[in-house]
Amino acid sequence: MALHTSVRSTALEPRKGGSASRRLLTVYGMVLLTVALFGLFAALKPDTFPTLLNFKLLTAGNAVPLILALAVTVPMVAGKIDLSVGYALGLWQVLALSWQLGGLDYRLVILLVLVGGAVVGLVNAALVELAQVDAFIATLATGQVIFAITYWHTGGRQVVDTDGRRAANFDSLATWSLGPVPGPFVIAVVLAVALWAVLEFLPVGRYLYAVGANPRAAELTGIRRRRYVVGSMVTSGVLCAIGGILLSARQGGVAQANIGPDFLLPALAAAFLGSTTIRPGRVNAWGTVLGVVITTIGISGLQQLLPGRFYLDPLFNGLTLVAAITIASLASRKRLASAERHQVAAPSTTDTSPSTPIGSSV
């Protein structure tokens, strides 16, 4: 079997000249499904679902899941998966509160948490790149160690600010708003826009996609693969730290040691689901945002239709993740088959002349 050494994009975006309806369904089918779900639940629950109050509740409650989904997305662009994100989120939301209770200024606490997130990312990168441990295993192991540290630090108990020693300005990180939009959600959207801009318009984004699609070909073109994998892991760690800070501020002086892992499955589901839309065949920022939106709408609508069914949240996330991975796997097989056909038909696709920019569609 011929090796895939082409650096041309094999993203499953419709080729130019395809029918408009096919392009619409392929690229924006998930968007249409989201609109349809919203319309369905709005019709079934007109008094509670399509309301400003529900919008505020959903955006405020899903800012942190969106940030964590972005933290999963960045390593996935580079061809890696980070399973430590949920555990790291739990640790940082605990430390963001307990360090303040220990007497540290909240600004120093925020800085320490961000630095800690970067350190966790470096540890993951060292295991993946230096020790050559599979990213799935390495980050899962790192996550378990982080989980153990969280339990050791808290003794398995809640951290509660009974004396009001935390800074009021720290809580304000989660209570401010921009019009009807809660502040944490604004921060999450700004981060998503920044990631989209980097991936779509900057060379680093093209290099990350090239590394994720074909590490060997990326190295042959002079891209320092290790640098971009490390950078993606560190970025993921910092995003987890940001999410932990906002989660701690939102909880109003209470931090739980076991809360982090609950965020992992929705984040994975959103990232995998996002790779099937907007830029089909590629992990992308707006796809991840849409993945969070569709899971949020689905879970909220079902909970309002079937109140008291506590199994709906994990059930919907689990089924969504299975569907997203299945679609992504089929897309990956099609992408590899397409690459092999290109390799057999035109061995010269390894040409890296300026006329074939990395990451451009074929």
N, C-alpha and C positions, 0 to 999 in steps of 0.2 A: 504494500500500500504506500502510495507516495506521501511524503511528509508535507504538511501544510507550512510553507515558509513564506507565503505571500503576506505583505503588510497592507494590502488593500482591505478596505472594509468589507465584511461579509454580513453586515447587519441586514435584517430581513425587512427592510423598508421597501415599499413597492417601487419597481423600476419606473423610470420616466416613460410616459406613453401608455401606462396602464389606465384602465377605466377609472373614472372619478369615484364611482360607487365602491369599487374594490379598494381603492386607496382610503376612502372614508372609513370603511369597515375595518381595514387592517390597522390603520394608524389611530383612528378615533373611536373604534368600537367600544372600548372600555369607558370612554367619555359618554357615549350614548347610553350605555348600560347604567352609568351613574345617574344621568338625568332621568332615565326611566324609573330607577329605584326611588329617587326623590319624589317624582310625580306620583308613584304608586302609594308611598307612605303618606304623602301630603293629602291624597284623596281619601285614604282610609282613616287617617287621624288628623283632620283639618284643624282641630282646636288646639292640638299640642305639638305636632311635628313641625309644620312650616311657620313657626313663630320666632320672634326676635329673642325671646327668653331661651328657647331651645338652641338657637344659633349660638348665643353667648355661652351656654353651658357646654355645648359640644366643642366649640373652639378653645375654650379655657381648659377643658379636660383633655384635649388631644394635642396640645402644643408640645408637651414632653414626648408623647409617642411619635410625633412627626420628627422631632429632633433626633430621637433614637433611630428612627427609620433611615434618616440621612446618614447617621453614623454607620449603619450597616451598609448603605449604598456605596460609600466611598471605597472601602476595600474591595467590594464586589466589582467595581469598575476595573480595578487592577487584577482581577481574577482570584481574589481571596475572599474568605468569609470569616467574620469576626463574631464568635458566639459568646464573647465575654461582655458584650455591651450591656445586657440587662443586669448582670452582677455588678459591673462597675457603676452603673447608675445607682444601684442600691447603696453601695459604699459611699459614694459622693454625697448623696442626700443625707446620710447619717452624719458624715464628718462635717458637712456644711453647717449643721446645727450644733453638734457636740463640741466642735472647736470654739464656737462662739460662747457656749456655756462654760467653756474652760477659760474664758477671758480674752480671747483673741478678737481683734477688731474685724468686723465683717468684711472689710475690703481686703485685708490680709488673708482671710479665710477663702475668699473668692479666688485670689491669686494662687494660693496653695492648692486648691482643688483643681484649677486649670493646669498647673504644673504637674500635679499628680496624674491627671488624665493623660498628659503627654508621656509621662514615664510608663504608665501601663501600656500605652501604644508602642513605646520603644521595646518593652519586654516582649510583647507579642511579635513585633517585627524581628527581634533577635532570635526567637524560637523558630520563626518561619524561615528567615533568610540565612542566619548563621548556622543554626542547628539543623536546618532542613527538615523540620517537623511539619507534617501536613497542617495547614491552617485550621482546618476543622477540629483536629485533635488538640493542637496547641492552644487555641483560644478557649476551647471547652475546658481544658485543664486549668488555664489561667483564671477562667471565670469561677471555677470551684475553689481555687485558692483565695480569690477575692471574696467569695461568699463566706469562707471560713474566717477571713480577717474581719469581715463585718460582724459576724456572730461573736468573735472573740472580743471585739471592741465594745459591743453592746451587752454582752452576756446573754444574748438571745432575748433581750427585753426592749421595749420601746424607749426611745430617748425623748423625754418630755421637758419642755421649758416651763416649769411650774412657777418660776419666780419672774418671768418676763425679762430675762437677761439678754435675749437676742436683740439685735438692732432693729428698730422700726423701719429703717431704710432697706433692710434686707427683705422684710416682708413685702415692701412696696414693689419689689421686682416682679411680684406675681399679681399685684392688685391694680396696677396702672392700666389704662386702656387708651386706644386711639379711636375715638368715637364709640361705636358699639362693639368694636373688635378688642378683645382682651390683649393686654400687652405681651404676655408670653407667646401668644399665637403670632403676633406681629414679628417678634424675634425669630420664631421658627420659620416664617415665610421669608424673612430677610436672609436667613441662612440658606434656605432653598434656592432663592434667586442667586445668591453668591455662588453656590455650587453649580447651578445651571450655567452661569456666565463663565466659570472656570472651565467646565467640561466642554462647552460649545464654542468658546471664542478664544481661549488661550492655548498656547502650545502644550502646557502641562496637561491639559485635558486630552488632547490628541495622543500624547505620549502614554497617559494612563490607559486609554482605550487600546492602544497598540500593545502595551504590556499585558493587559488582560486577555486580549484576543489571541496573541501568539508571542509569548515571552522570548523564544529563541529568535524569531524574526526581528523583534524589537531590538535585541542585543546586536544583531547583525547590522542594523541600520545606525548603530552608535548610541542608542538610548540606554542610559544607565538604569537598567531594570530595578536593581536593588534599591536605588535611591527613591524611586517612585513607589515601590511597595512599602518601604519604611515610612515615607511621607503619608501614604494613605492610612496606614495603621495609626500613626500619631494623630492625624486629623480625626480619625474615628474616636480615639481616646479623648481628645479635647471636646468633641461634640457630646460625648457621654457626660463629661464633667459639667458642661453647660446645662444639659438636661437635669443632672443631679441638683445643681444650684436652684434652678427654677422649681423643681419638684419640692425641694426642701422649703423654699419660700412660700409655696402654695399651701403646704400642709399646716401652716400656722403654729409652729412650735412643737410638732410631733414628727418623729422619724421612726420608721419601722425597719428592722433588720432584714426581713424576708420579702420586701416589696419589689425588689429589682427584677427577679426572674419573670414576674408576671408581664413585664413589658417586652420580653425577648420575642415571644411568638408573634405578637402583632407587628413588631418591627420587621421581622423576617418576611412575614406574609406581604406586607406593603412593598418591601424592596423587590421581592420576586415578582409580585403582581405588576409592579411598575415597569419591569423589563419587557412586558408583553404589550405595552401601549406607548403612544407618543413617538418613541423611537424603537419600534418592535425589534427584538433581538439584541437590544442594548440596555443595560442598566442606565437609567437617566433620572435626573432630579425631579422633573415634572411628573414622570411616571410614578415615582415614589410618593409624591404629594397626592396624586390621584389614588394610589393604593390606600393611603391613609383615609382619604375622603370616602371612598367606596365602603371600606370596612366600618367607618364611623356611621355612615348613613344606614348601612345594613343592620348593625347591632342596635343602634338607637331605634330604628323603626320596628324591629322585632321585639325589643323590650317594651315598647309602648303598645304593641299589638298583643303581646303575651306577657303581661307584667308578672313578676315573681319567679320567672323561669331563669334561675341563676346559671344554668348550664348553657344559655344561648351565647354568651360572650366567648368562652373557650371553644364551643362547637363551631361557631361561625369562623373564628380565626383559624381553627384547625382545618376546616374544609377549604377555606380560602387559600391557605398555604399549600395544601395538597394540589388544588387546581392550578395555582400559580407555578409550582415546581413542575407539574406535568406539562403545562404549556411551555415553560422555559426549556425543559428537556427536549421536547419535540422541536422547538426552535433551534436549539443547539445542534441537534442531529442534522437538521436541514441546512444549517449554516456550515457545518463541517463537510457535508456532502457537496454543497455548492463550492466550497473552497477546494476540495479535491478535484472536482470537475474542471475548475479554473486551472489547477496545477497541471492536470493531464493535457488539457487543451492548449495551454500557453505557459510553458515552463518559465518564460521570461518574466512572469509576474513578480519575481524577486527583485526586479529592477526598482531602485529607490530614487529615481531621478525626480527633480522638482515638479515634473508634470503630473506625478502621482502623489499628492500630499497624503501623509498618514492620517487615517481616520476618515477620508473622503469616501463617499458612496460610489459603488461601481455600477 
